[in-house]
Structures are given as C-alpha cells and as structure tokens.
Amino acid sequence: MADAGVVETLLWRVEKVDDGVDSLEVAASLMVDHQVIVGAMKSLQALGEVISAELRSSKHLELTGEGTEIAEQGSYEARVFSSIPLEGLAQSELMKLPFGKIGFSKAMSNKWIKLDKAHEGGPRIFKNVENIDDQVREKLLLVKKGDATQLDEKEKNELKKRKLLAEVTVKSYWITKGSSFSTTITKQETELTPEMIATGSWKEKKFKPYNFEALGVAPDCGHLHPLMKVRTQFRQIFLEMGFTEMPTNNFIESSFWNFDSLFQPQQHPARDQHDTFFLSVPTGLPGKRVRYNDNIMTTHSRAGSTKYKYNWKIEEAQKNILRTHTTAVSARMLYKLAQQKFTPVKYFSIDRVFRNETLDATHLAEFHQIEGVVADYGLTLGDLMGVLHQFFTKLGITKLRFKPAFNPYTEPSMEVFSYHDGLKKWVEVGNSGVFRPEMLLPMGLPKDVSVIAWGLSLERPTMIKYGINNIRELVGHKVNLQMVYDSPICQLES
C-alpha cells in the first residue's frame, strides 16, 4: 500500500478540480518522485472505482550531458577559436586539448580558423576572422529555457546528430474522479477469517475483489544449458531407434583403450603430447586381459600386409590420458560383448572428450562427442548408409552425401555432408565407418560379425540451433548466464 499521506493528498487534489489532475504536476508540486504518485494511484485503483486514470505520453527535447556542458561553456569550435592567440597555435598543441579534435574540424568547416601547413615550426593554426557567433550554444540555451519551438527541424536534427539533444518520451496519468469517488478510504479485507464468520462481522466489511488473472511469483529454479537441451533431443532419437546408452563416466582413460585397442599405432601423430593430454601416473592392465593384450601386440607387430610391423610396447599402452574420443568406450563395450554369447546390439553415447586444441571461435580443448554403434552379422556399407539416413532424417537433415575418408580403426570410412540451405553449400556433419577386423578379431568377436559406427559433435548443432557464432559463448567462462535462462526448449525439425 502506498504512503497514506500521499494517497490522502492525491484524493484532495482530485476533489478540488472538476476535469482532473496530471500525475507529473502533482509530483512536482509535492517535490516527490513521479513513481510515488503512480504508486498511490495504483493503490486507489485497487480499491474499486474511486478514481480513473488515463495514460498519456508526450515527447520533448532535453540536453544530453555533453549538450549541458556546451550550453554552459560554449561549443567545442568556439572554445578552439578562443584558445588560439594572435601569433597562432601549433596544431599538435591544439590536439592535446579535450575539445581539440572535434572543435578543430567544426571551426575549419565554419572557416573561423585556417591551417598553415608550411610553417617552419610545423603545422600552425591561426584565426581567420575577428569575431564569431556561437549559434550552437545559443540554440542549446533556447532548449534549456523551454523554447525549443524556436528551432526548425533541420536545426534540431543537426543537434541530435551531434548527440547534444535527445528526444525524450514522457509518460504521465490524467487522474479524474471515479464513480465511487470518496476522500474517506476504508481498507478492504483480503481474506475471510474464521472469526469474521463466527461473529458475523464479514457482513459489514468490504473485501478486495480477487484478481484471477494475476500471475503468481515465479519459483526459484535452475535452468538447463542449451547443450543439455540439445543432448536430450539426440538421446531421445537414439532411444526411439532402439539404441542402448553406454556408460561414459570415465574421463581418464588408458592409452590401451583409447588407441591400441582401436588399431591405432603407437607412433601415430594423435598420440603426441601436442594433440593429447597425458597424465603423469600410468595405469596397470588387468591380468584377466593378458590374452587380449597379447592379441593386440600381435596384431600391431606381426608382419603382414595389414600390420604395422613395429615393436609394440606395453609401457605406451599403460599411459593415462584424458580420453580423446568416446570410441574408447565403444571398444570396452565390444570387448565385453565378445566375452559372452554374441547377440546383435545397438549402442550410443553422448559425453565429453578432451584434445590439446588451439582455442578459437570453433574449437575448444574439451567438447562433447555423439556416437552410435551397431554390431550384427553381415553388416555392409549399405547398412551404414541406411542407418545414417534414418538418423539424420530424424534430425531434420535429409540431403546427405558421403565422401571417402581415413580412420585407423574403420575401413571403409566416410565423412557425412549435408546441404545447408542457409549457407547454400555442403557442410560436414559427421564421420562414420565400418570397424576393421584388426580391431574386432583380437577382442574375440565372431569373424562374420560387422560393426558400423558414426559420430558427430554436440556443440556444432547447438550453435546452429541457438544462433551462437563463437563456441566460447556456449561453453566456458564467457557464457552469459542470462542466455542460459532465456534459451527456449530445443525442438529439432524432425
């Protein structure tokens, strides 16, 4: 409820006139902020038809901070003119003055001053006229006195362009008597109490009407990050296609699972420290996998057309790293599958990976990878292309092309491209392939079992969906929390 004294004064003002009062004028006469009067008015309106109020708006010109300074001290060009002595002033000295640069330009345009570039001491500025008329200051003084009507539109626009004037919209209320006007205000009750019912006093009281359109106070709650919203949509697509989610709760991985089990040689460039984050403490390989370790060593080392022919070292395989892809998780799951009676499976994962990348608008040292894996008898490249068409169609992407590529652990391998109608060109949307026998057979999977897989980034579709151009505005310390609060739900165009 507004201050009772202000409410009483407002009612008294309205009672004294027949046609009404302006809220701004009332605030000025009482020397209070306009919002105080508006608050009193709203309180009276909540009591019923005590008063009526009509919103009015008007525009007028006001001096900006810079305009006020010029009205008091003179325009920059006039101050430049006054700063030049009879013997002239070096241009370099003039430019040191706060108003020198702008004032010099305007004074030159008005031909108040002239510049002697050939002066032996360097460029020098001299007065070109004896006296000047500072019309800019005079116009601003007119506005300050409330006589802006004496300026034509061209003069007003010129001062606005120089940011000396600003057009301000003023809103006020015209307050008049309502149908139930009274200077005596009875406080309305907001709830019916048991005591009122017991004593019957409720019959004599006035109750404040319920506002059924009033919004309740929004509860305090967290908000999902856009990445999590898009991740939910991708996860739903995989589940609709009958996939099972893989456990990915191990950011720290051994080089064995991250590289060696995927038929990636130990001298591969990706295993250098400038591409991968290594941890100082190595890890041991469980004894029950000794046979698998031997199979990996044999596959990497033994002579043959598809072997790497080098001395595989278990010390390299034991090194701990921050995983560079979630395909390491797929390798774990396929090995687990090989230790039991094989049945066809479909796996997926969406989680964080780490690479020693140079940070820029499209790359981070940590990001999310989306991966799908299908293991079954006799799968071919055609099956992979068919599953990819089904998967991307659910994302709303129907125009696909495939380009041959190379991955150490897939053969054949394909990059997936989609036509972007906005960019009017084909853009890469994922990578895919058929896992090599050199990766699958050491695990113990049957020879006639094939595994197809594909992967893509989570950040790229999120940036496209939410119109974010710099990945550092999506993930990291530059994220605007208001963006997280305001971002709508993600609905992929399936």
GUNU-243700 format. One record per residue (C-alpha): y, z, x; residue in one letter. Coordinates in steps of 0.2 Angstrom, whole numbers, plus 2048, in hexadecimal, padded with zeros to 3 digits. Last residue first. Example, Ala and Ser with C-alpha at 12.3 -4.5 7.8 and 13.67 -1.06 7.14 Angstrom:
# GUNU-243700
7FB824844S/7EA82783EA/
***
This chain:
# GUNU-243700
75674583DS/769747841E/76875784AL/76F766840Q/77777384CC/780781843I/793781846P/79C787855S/7AA793851D/7A37A385AY/79C79A869V/7AD79186BM/7B67A1869Q/7AC7A7878L/7B379A883N/7A7796891V/7AF7968A2K/7A37A38A9H/7937998A7G/78C78C89BV/79478188EL/7A6780896E/79D77D8A7R/79476E89FI/7A576589EN/7A7758890N/7A2763880I/7A2759870G/796765867Y/787759865K/78A750875I/78B76087FM/77C767877T/77275687AP/77675888CR/77376B88EE/76176A888L/75B75E895S/74C753893L/739753896G/72A749893W/71774B894A/706742892I/6F6749897V/6E673F898S/6D4746897V/6C673A89CD/6C37438ADK/6C07548A5P/6CD7618ABL/6C876C8BAG/6D97708C1M/6D67648D0P/6D37568C3L/6E57578BBL/6F17558C9M/6E97488D3E/6E47408C2P/6F773D8BFR/7007438B0F/7067358A5V/7197338A4G/72A73889DS/73C73A8A1N/74B73D895G/75B73788CV/76172A898E/770720890V/77070E88AW/782708886K/78F707878K/79671887CL/79771D86AG/787714865D/77D71B873H/76D711875Y/75F71C87BS/75671C88CF/746724891V/7417248A3E/72E7208A6M/7207258B1S/70F71D8B3P/7097288BCE/70F7398BBT/70F7478C8Y/71A7418D6P/7267398CAN/72C7278CBF/73471C8BEA/73170D8B2P/73E70B8A5K/73B70E892F/747709884R/74B713874L/75670F865K/75071D858T/75972C85DI/75C73884EG/753747857L/74474484CK/744732851T/744739863F/733742861F/72A734857Q/730727863H/72A732872L/71973586AV/717722868G/71C71E87AM/71072B880L/702724876D/70671387DG/70571A88EL/6F371F88BT/6EA72E885L/6D772D887G/6D273F882Y/6E074B87FD/6EE755887A/700754880V/70F75C889V/72175E884G/72F76488EE/74176A88BI/74A76F89BQ/75977C89BH/76677D8A9F/7697868B9E/7737808C9A/77E7768BDL/7827648BBH/78D7598AFT/79F75F8B3A/79B7638C5D/7907708CFL/7867698DDT/77476D8D9E/7687798E1N/75C7798D2R/7577868C5F/74E7858B5V/75078D8A4R/74578B895D/73F780887I/72C77E887S/71F77387EF/70D77187CY/701766873K/6EE769875V/6DD760874P/6CE76B877T/6C676E888F/6B977C889K/6C1789895Q/6C87898A6Q/6D17788A4A/6DD780897L/6E378D8A3K/6E677F8B0Y/6EF7758A3L/6FA78589EM/6FE7888B0R/7037768B3A/70E7768A4S/7177858AAV/71B77C8BAA/72176E8B0T/72F77A8ABT/7397738B9H/7427798C9T/73A78B8C9R/7447988D3L/7397988E2I/72C7A28EAN/72279B8F9K/70F79C8F8Q/70D7898F8A/715788909E/70A795911E/6FB78C909I/6FE77E915K/6F876C911W/6F5762920N/6FA75091CY/6F1741915K/6FC73E905Y/6ED7388FAK/6ED72A8EET/6E571D8FAS/6DA729903G/6D9736910A/6D874890AR/6E875390CS/6F07558FBH/6E07548F0T/6D775F8FCT/6E476C8FDM/6E576C8EAI/6D276D8E8N/6D277C8F4D/6E07858EAN/6D67828DAY/6C67898E3R/6D17988E9V/6D779B8D7R/6CE7AB8D4K/6D67B28E4G/6E77B28DDP/6F47A98E7L/7007B58F1G/7137B48EFT/7217B28FCP/7307BD8FDV/7407B4903S/7437AB8F3L/7467988F4F/75378F8E9F/74F77C8E9T/75976C8EDD/7627718FDH/75377C902Q/74876D903D/73976C8F7R/74175E8EDA/7407538FEP/72D7538FDH/72575990DQ/719765903Q/7137568F9P/7157578E6Q/7047568DEF/7097618CFL/6FF76F8D5S/70876F8E5D/71A76F8DEF/71F77C8D1N/70E7848D0W/70B7868E3F/71D7888E7S/71C7998DES/72779C8CFE/7357A88CBI/73C7A48BAF/72D7AB8B1N/72E7AD89EN/72979B89AT/71B79E88EP/71678D886M/71A789874E/70D78086AT/71076F863F/70B769851G/71975C84FM/723768843E/722775851L/72A76985EF/738764852I/73B77784EQ/73D77A860R/74976C862F/754773854Q/75378585BT/75877F86CR/768777864V/76D78785DK/76979086DM/773785877L/78278786BP/78279986FH/77C7A4860L/7897B0859H/7887C3858G/78D7CE84AC/79B7D8842D/79B7D7830P/7A97CC827A/7B37D781CV/7B07D280AG/7B97C3802L/7C37C67F2A/7BF7BA7E4E/7B97C87D8F/7CA7D17D9N/7C77E07CFY/7D67E67C4P/7DE7F67CAK/7DB8037BDF/7E980B7B2K/7E581D7ACK/7E682479BE/7D4821795K/7CD8257A6W/7D28377A2S/7C383A797G/7BF84A7A0T/7AD8457A5A/7B08337A7I/7BF8367B3M/7B58437BCE/7A78377BFP/7B382B7C8T/7B981A7C3L/7C08117D2E/7D08087D8T/7DD8127CDE/7EE80B7CBQ/7FD8147D2K/80B8147C5T/81B80C7CAI/82B80F7C1T/8388017C4T/82F7F77B7S/82B7E47B5F/81C7E07A9S/8217CE7A6S/8267CC7B8G/8387CE7C0K/83D7C17CDT/8397BF7E0I/83D7AF7E9W/8317B07F8Y/8357AA80AS/82E79E817K/839797825V/83478782ET/83C78583FV/842775847E/845778859A/854775864L/857774877L/84676C87AK/84F75D882R/847752874K/84D75E867K/85F75C86EL/85D74986DE/85674B85BN/864755855K/87174985CE/86973A854K/867743844E/87A747842D/881758847L/88E76083CQ/880767831T/87B772840A/88977E83BD/88078E83CG/88A79684AK/87B793856K/87A781851V/88C77E854L/88A786865L/87C77A869L/88776C865K/895772871E/88977587FR/88276487EV/89475D87DQ/89976488ED/8A975A890D/8AD7558A2I/8BC7568AEN/8C174D8BEE/8B473F8BEV/8A87398CBN/8A47498D4K/89B7478E4F/8887488E9I/8827468FBR/87373D902P/871741914G/87E748921G/884736925E/887732913H/87E72290FA/8767288FFK/88672D8F7D/8827328E5L/88E7338D7K/8937408CAI/8997408B8W/89172F8B4K/8897368A4N/8787308ABS/87C7388BCM/8807488B3A/86F7488AAK/8657448B9S/86E7518C4F/86C75E8B6G/85975C8B5I/85775E8C8K/86476B8CBG/8627788BDF/8597858C8P/8637808D7L/85A77A8E6K/85C7688E1M/86F76A8E4L/86C76F8F6E/86175F8FAS/86E7548F1Q/87B75A8FEA/88B75F8F5L/89C7578F4G/8AD75B8FDE/8B575F8ECL/8A876C8E8P/8987688DDI/8927778D3S/89C7738C4S/8957628C2F/88376A8C3V/8887778B6R/88D7698AAA/87D75F8ADE/87376F8AAY/87C772899S/888782898G/88579489BQ/88479C889E/87F78D87FA/87478788EI/86A79888EE/86879787BT/86178587CG/85478B88AE/84E79987EG/84D78C870T/85C78B864L/85878B852E/85877D845L/85477F833H/84677C827K/843784816S/83478B80DS/8327947FCR/82479E7F5L/8277A47E3E/8247B67DFA/8217BF7CES/8247D17CBI/81C7DF7C1V/80E7D37BBE/8007DD7C1G/7FF7EB7CEL/7F97E07DCA/8097D67DBQ/8137E67DFL/8087E97EFS/80B7D67F4K/81E7D97F2M/81E7E87FDA/8147DF80AG/8207D0809V/82F7DC80CI/8277E481BV/8227D2821Q/8357CE822H/8387DB82FD/8457E882AV/8587E982BM/8597ED818L/8667DF815S/85C7D3820A/84B7D7817A/8537D5806V/85B7C480CE/84A7BE812L/8417C3802S/84D7B97F7D/8527C27E7V/8517BE7D4G/85A7B57C6D/85F7C47BCD/8657D07CAV/8657E37CBK/8537E67C6E/84D7DB7D5V/8577E67E1R/8507F67DAW/83E7EF7DAL/8417EB7EDL/8487FC7F0T/8398057E8E/82D7FB7F2V/8367FE802V/8368117FEG/8248117FAA/81E80980AD/8117FC806A/800800800M/
***
